[in-house]
Structures are given as structure tokens and as C-alpha cells.
């Protein structure tokens, strides 16, 4: 094995990650003129060194268990997948419904995709989503109102959370809640921030139907705080199929799982 060539590949892979936040096995194989299998081994080695995190078909930058990426950075991770997931999720919002949107870069894409619905009420603790929704209301892309929850702001995540937010949420009844997460595994969904995780948990509890939106980089990952188990979720919308080994689990098997690409 040529250690020098391997080290050079590692350097290129890490540099690509720094630029793009996400790398693809096939693209790297072409760029470095090696087989996809070689790249997969490289990615596995780099994951062991905590230089990246493997995902289906490639890798993303390593953020660890506790550290949450800055909101502006999160928007760049799996951007196209999140956009596709958001577009599919928005099609489930019907005239007259009251909908909860939690904090997250994927729910932001739902906000960007809501159109041609009437008399809807959207309740959110995302400052970023509220701004997008307000602009879309002004442009008459949909009809209804937007309620921004009060509470304490988190400038890094452009969110609102805390005791006041939770108290306000307890007064709502939602038709649907759209929940993002920091990680999803057979245990359910989890997030990085205890206050935001608590707000999402209340949204789920106060809603008739719960939709979890998650890109493949979150699958089989665990963040610090538990949001909810699969028993409290009606549907997952992702950019990949449910992992094959999950279907053996009785709790997960009957969950409605939509692969966003299949909807097109």
C-alpha cells in the first residue's frame, strides 16, 4: 500500500468536505481516479479518526455528539435533499389546517414550499421560517396567518425556545406537526438542544398527526436529548428508504416512511 498516495487522498477528501460540507463516493472516485471501494475504505478510516461522518453514498463533516453546527452551516449540509424533503412535506398541508413547524434547516424548506393553500395557521418557533413565511404571505403564495411563539432567542440557531415557549405551546391544538431532528435511530428522534427538543416534544403531543422530516445524514445518529419515540410519530419523510435492519423492529415496521425522491 502506498501510504503517500493514501495520505494525499485523505487530504483531498477533507478539503472537499471543508468546501462542500458533504462528499459523494462516486464523485471522489472520479476526481481521485480510484475505485469507489477505495474511497469507501478511505471514508471509513477517516470516520474512525473522527474527521468525517459516513452517510449513505458518501460522508459529511464530523460534528460529534454534542456540538450542533451553526444554523447557517446546517443550511448548507445536504441542501438539495432537504429541499426535496421540504417540497414533499408541504404537499401534506391542507386548506384550513393549523400546523406546527419546529426549528430546523429541513423545516425551513417546508416554509419555502407552502403554496396554493387557504386559511391555514402556521405556528413556529423558528425566526428563519417566520421570515420566509411572512414573505410568502406578502406575495400571496398562500392564504392564512403565521404565529411566532414568544420566548428566549438563540441567535446561533435563529430559534425561540424556553419556559415561555413551552407554556404557550400547551394552549394549541394542531392538525399536523412537522418536526426536524439532530438524529434518528430505532429509539426514535433526538436533538442537540434541550429547550428546542422540549418544544418539539410538546408540538408532537398537541398534534393529531406528526411528520418527521430528516435527511439521510441523520439516520442512525444520536444527539443528546430525546424528542420522541416512533410510537408518537405518524410519518417520516426522508431522502432514502428506511434502513433494512429497522424493519425487523415491531415498533418501527408499521411506521409510514416516505422516500422524497419517489414522490416525483
C-alpha positions as CSV (number, residue, x, y, z in Angstrom):
1,X,0.0,0.0,0.0
2,X,1.3,3.4,-0.9
3,X,1.0,5.4,2.3
4,X,1.8,8.7,0.5
5,X,-1.0,8.3,-2.1
6,X,-3.5,7.3,0.7
7,X,-2.5,10.4,2.8
8,X,-2.9,12.6,-0.3
9,X,-6.4,11.1,-0.9
10,X,-7.3,11.9,2.8
11,X,-6.1,15.4,2.3
12,X,-8.2,15.9,-0.8
13,X,-11.3,14.3,0.8
14,X,-11.0,16.6,3.9
15,X,-10.5,19.7,1.7
16,X,-13.6,18.8,-0.4
17,X,-15.6,18.4,2.9
18,X,-14.5,21.8,4.1
19,X,-15.7,23.4,0.8
20,X,-18.9,21.5,0.3
21,X,-19.9,20.1,3.7
22,X,-20.8,16.8,2.0
23,X,-18.9,14.4,-0.4
24,X,-20.1,11.7,-2.6
25,X,-18.3,8.3,-3.2
26,X,-18.7,8.3,-7.0
27,X,-17.6,11.9,-7.4
28,X,-14.5,11.3,-5.2
29,X,-13.6,8.1,-7.1
30,X,-13.7,10.0,-10.4
31,X,-11.7,13.0,-9.0
32,X,-9.0,10.8,-7.5
33,X,-9.0,8.2,-10.3
34,X,-9.6,5.2,-7.9
35,X,-12.4,2.7,-7.4
36,X,-15.5,3.6,-5.3
37,X,-14.4,0.7,-3.0
38,X,-11.1,2.5,-2.3
39,X,-13.0,5.7,-1.4
40,X,-15.3,3.8,0.9
41,X,-12.3,2.4,2.8
42,X,-10.8,5.9,3.0
43,X,-14.1,7.3,4.4
44,X,-14.3,4.5,6.9
45,X,-10.7,5.2,8.1
46,X,-11.4,9.0,8.3
47,X,-14.6,8.3,10.2
48,X,-12.5,6.3,12.8
49,X,-10.2,9.3,13.1
50,X,-13.4,11.5,13.6
51,X,-12.6,13.5,10.6
52,X,-16.0,12.9,9.0
53,X,-19.3,11.1,9.4
54,X,-20.3,8.4,6.9
55,X,-23.7,8.7,5.3
56,X,-25.4,6.7,2.6
57,X,-23.4,7.2,-0.6
58,X,-20.7,9.5,0.9
59,X,-19.9,11.5,4.0
60,X,-20.5,14.8,5.8
61,X,-18.3,16.8,8.2
62,X,-17.9,15.4,11.7
63,X,-19.7,17.4,14.3
64,X,-19.6,15.0,17.2
65,X,-22.5,14.1,19.6
66,X,-23.0,17.3,21.5
67,X,-21.8,20.1,19.2
68,X,-24.5,21.4,16.9
69,X,-23.5,23.1,13.7
70,X,-24.3,26.8,13.4
71,X,-27.6,27.3,11.6
72,X,-26.1,28.9,8.5
73,X,-23.7,25.9,8.3
74,X,-26.7,23.5,8.7
75,X,-28.5,25.0,5.8
76,X,-25.5,24.0,3.5
77,X,-25.5,20.4,4.7
78,X,-27.5,18.1,2.4
79,X,-29.2,21.2,0.9
80,X,-30.7,19.5,-2.2
81,X,-32.0,16.6,-0.2
82,X,-33.6,18.9,2.4
83,X,-35.2,21.0,-0.3
84,X,-36.7,17.9,-1.8
85,X,-38.0,16.7,1.6
86,X,-39.4,20.1,2.3
87,X,-41.3,20.2,-1.0
88,X,-42.8,16.8,-0.4
89,X,-43.8,17.6,3.3
90,X,-45.5,20.9,2.2
91,X,-47.9,18.9,0.0
92,X,-49.5,17.4,3.1
93,X,-50.6,20.8,4.4
94,X,-54.3,21.2,3.5
95,X,-56.8,24.2,3.5
96,X,-58.0,25.3,6.9
97,X,-55.3,23.4,8.9
98,X,-53.4,24.6,11.9
99,X,-49.8,23.4,11.6
100,X,-46.7,23.5,13.8
101,X,-43.2,24.0,12.3
102,X,-40.3,23.4,14.7
103,X,-36.8,24.8,14.4
104,X,-34.5,23.2,11.8
105,X,-33.0,23.7,8.4
106,X,-35.3,21.0,6.9
107,X,-38.5,22.6,8.2
108,X,-37.2,25.8,6.7
109,X,-37.6,24.2,3.3
110,X,-41.2,23.3,4.2
111,X,-41.8,27.0,4.8
112,X,-40.3,27.8,1.4
113,X,-42.6,25.3,-0.3
114,X,-46.0,26.1,1.1
115,X,-48.3,27.5,-1.6
116,X,-51.8,27.4,-3.0
117,X,-53.5,26.6,0.4
118,X,-56.1,28.7,2.0
119,X,-57.0,29.7,5.6
120,X,-54.0,27.9,7.2
121,X,-52.4,28.9,10.5
122,X,-48.8,28.1,10.9
123,X,-47.2,28.2,14.4
124,X,-43.5,28.3,14.7
125,X,-40.5,28.9,17.0
126,X,-38.2,29.4,14.1
127,X,-37.3,33.0,13.3
128,X,-35.8,31.9,10.0
129,X,-39.1,30.1,9.0
130,X,-41.2,33.0,10.2
131,X,-39.4,35.4,7.9
132,X,-39.8,33.1,4.9
133,X,-43.5,32.6,5.6
134,X,-44.1,36.3,6.1
135,X,-42.6,37.0,2.7
136,X,-44.7,34.3,1.1
137,X,-47.9,35.6,2.7
138,X,-47.0,39.1,1.4
139,X,-46.5,37.7,-2.1
140,X,-49.9,35.9,-1.7
141,X,-48.4,32.5,-2.4
142,X,-50.7,31.1,0.3
143,X,-53.5,32.4,2.5
144,X,-53.6,32.4,6.2
145,X,-51.6,33.6,9.2
146,X,-48.3,33.0,10.9
147,X,-48.0,32.9,14.7
148,X,-44.4,33.3,16.0
149,X,-44.1,31.8,19.5
150,X,-42.6,34.0,22.3
151,X,-39.6,33.0,24.3
152,X,-35.9,33.3,24.5
153,X,-33.9,33.7,21.3
154,X,-31.0,31.6,20.3
155,X,-29.1,33.7,17.7
156,X,-26.9,30.8,16.5
157,X,-29.9,28.7,15.6
158,X,-32.3,31.6,14.7
159,X,-34.8,30.0,17.1
160,X,-37.0,30.8,20.1
161,X,-37.4,28.4,23.0
162,X,-37.6,28.1,26.8
163,X,-40.2,28.0,29.5
164,X,-42.4,30.7,27.9
165,X,-42.4,29.0,24.5
166,X,-43.4,25.7,26.1
167,X,-46.2,27.3,28.2
168,X,-47.6,28.9,25.0
169,X,-47.4,25.7,23.1
170,X,-49.6,23.9,25.7
171,X,-52.5,26.1,24.6
172,X,-52.5,25.0,21.0
173,X,-54.2,22.1,19.2
174,X,-52.5,21.3,15.9
175,X,-53.8,19.2,12.9
176,X,-50.2,18.5,11.9
177,X,-46.7,19.0,13.4
178,X,-43.6,18.9,11.2
179,X,-40.6,18.0,13.3
180,X,-36.9,18.1,12.4
181,X,-34.2,16.3,14.4
182,X,-30.5,16.1,15.1
183,X,-30.6,12.3,14.8
184,X,-32.9,9.4,14.2
185,X,-32.4,5.8,15.3
186,X,-34.6,2.8,16.3
187,X,-35.0,4.5,19.6
188,X,-36.8,7.5,18.0
189,X,-35.7,11.0,17.3
190,X,-33.3,13.3,19.2
191,X,-31.8,16.8,19.1
192,X,-28.9,18.8,20.4
193,X,-30.7,21.5,22.5
194,X,-32.8,20.6,25.5
195,X,-35.1,23.6,25.1
196,X,-35.7,23.1,21.4
197,X,-36.2,19.3,21.9
198,X,-38.8,20.1,24.7
199,X,-40.7,22.5,22.4
200,X,-40.7,19.8,19.6
201,X,-42.0,17.2,22.1
202,X,-44.9,19.4,23.1
203,X,-45.7,20.1,19.4
204,X,-45.9,16.4,18.9
205,X,-48.1,15.8,21.9
206,X,-50.5,18.6,20.9
207,X,-50.9,17.4,17.3
208,X,-53.2,14.9,15.6
209,X,-50.6,13.9,13.1
210,X,-46.8,14.1,13.4
211,X,-44.4,14.2,10.4
212,X,-40.7,13.9,11.0
213,X,-38.5,15.4,8.2
214,X,-34.9,14.1,8.1
215,X,-32.2,13.7,5.6
216,X,-30.0,10.6,5.4
217,X,-27.1,12.2,7.3
218,X,-29.2,12.0,10.5
219,X,-30.1,8.3,10.2
220,X,-28.5,6.1,12.9
221,X,-27.1,9.1,14.6
222,X,-27.8,10.1,18.2
223,X,-27.9,13.7,19.6
224,X,-28.0,14.4,23.3
225,X,-31.7,14.9,24.0
226,X,-34.6,12.6,23.2
227,X,-37.6,14.2,21.4
228,X,-39.9,11.2,20.9
229,X,-40.2,7.5,20.1
230,X,-41.7,6.1,16.9
231,X,-45.0,5.4,18.8
232,X,-45.6,9.2,18.7
233,X,-44.8,9.6,15.0
234,X,-47.1,9.0,12.1
235,X,-44.8,9.5,9.1
236,X,-41.1,10.0,8.3
237,X,-40.1,11.9,5.1
238,X,-36.5,11.3,4.1
239,X,-34.3,11.2,1.0
240,X,-33.6,7.5,1.5
241,X,-35.5,4.3,2.4
242,X,-35.9,3.1,5.9
243,X,-32.7,1.2,6.8
244,X,-33.3,-2.5,6.1
245,X,-32.5,-3.7,9.7
246,X,-35.1,-1.4,11.2
247,X,-37.9,-3.3,9.6
248,X,-37.2,-6.2,12.0
249,X,-38.3,-4.0,14.8
250,X,-42.0,-4.2,15.5
251,X,-42.2,-0.6,16.8
252,X,-40.7,0.8,13.5
253,X,-42.0,-1.7,11.0
254,X,-45.5,-0.2,10.7
255,X,-44.3,3.4,10.5
256,X,-45.2,5.2,7.3
257,X,-41.9,6.1,5.7
258,X,-41.8,8.2,2.5
259,X,-38.7,8.5,0.4
260,X,-39.0,12.0,-1.1
261,X,-37.4,11.1,-4.5
262,X,-40.2,8.5,-5.1
263,X,-42.8,11.2,-5.0
264,X,-41.5,12.8,-8.2
